[in-house]
C-alpha cells in the first residue's frame, strides 16, 4: 500500500469517445490540479485548499472534432487551429510538472480507468516516452462509489439506531451522526450537514447492497480488488448491483456539496469539482486512494479497435 503525498486531479476533453472513433481519439484539453495530502485533510468541506499547483493546456488534435462534441465542450477545430499539438514539448511540460511535486504523486480522474488514463497513456507512448515509474493513479469514480456506499451501509450500524430514530424527522441531524461516526469533518459555519443525504436514501439502498455484504470480507462491505482487477475495473459497482443513485461527477458533487455544479466539460472545472468532493470525504478519500491506487505504468494505453479497459 502506498501513502500518497500529492494528488493531481486531472481531466481530459477530447475529439469524441474512443468507442465511436475506433480508438483514435485525440486530446483537445488537459488539466492538472495538484494538492497535498495534508491540505485535503485540513480543508473544511465546501472549500478548496489555498495552495494548488495548476496547469491547463488546450491542444490542436489534428483530427476533426464532431459538432456534437463541440456543443458539449465548446472546443472546435477553428478555435484550436493554432494551438500546440501533443508533441514532445507538451509531454515535457506535463512530466516536469509532475516531477516537481512532493512524491508519491497520484493522478486522480473521474472514470480515469475507463477514459482519461488509457487515452493519456496512448498519447505519451506514441512519442516513445513515459512518466516516471513511481507516478500512481486512481479512479475517483470508483472511490466516491466505494466510500458513499460504505457510508450508506454504516447507517445500519446498531450504535446509530437511537440517533436515527430520535432524528428521523431531521435529516441534518441524522446525517451528521452518520458522518461523525465515519470521521468525516463537518462544516460548523452553517450548522448543517456537509453532505445532503436524507434518511430515505440510506434505507432504500440497503437491499440493493445486501448481496454484496453477504459475500465480502468483514474488513470491507465492498468487493475486494487485487492489483490487476483494479486496473480493469470498468464500473464502480463491479459484480454488485448497480445503485439507484447516479455517480457521475456532477451528481456526486451536488449530493456532497448541496449546491449546483459549475459548468462541466471544462477540464479545469471538472478537476476542481473532483477535488471539492475529495475534500468533503477527506479521511475516507485519502485512505481509499492509498489502498486502491496503482502505478500509471500498469495502465493499458488506448489501442485502435480495442475497447478501453480491456
Secondary structure, 3 states (H helix, E strand, C coil): CCCCCEEEEEEEEECCCCCCCCCCCCEEEEEEEEEEHHHHHHCCCCCCCCCCEEEEEECCCCCCCCHHHHHHHCCCHHHHCCCCCCCHHHHHHHHHHHHCCCCCEEEEECCHHHHHHHHHHHHHHHCCCCCCCCCEEEEHHHHHHHHHHHHHHHCCCHHHHHHHHHCCCCHHHHHHHHHHHCCCCCCCCCCCCCCCCCHHHHHHCHHHHHHHHHHCCCCCCCCCCCHHHHHHCCCCCCCCCCCCCCCCHHHHHHHHHCCCCCCCCCHHHHHHHHHHHHHHCHHHHHHHHHHHCEEHHHCCCCECCECCCC
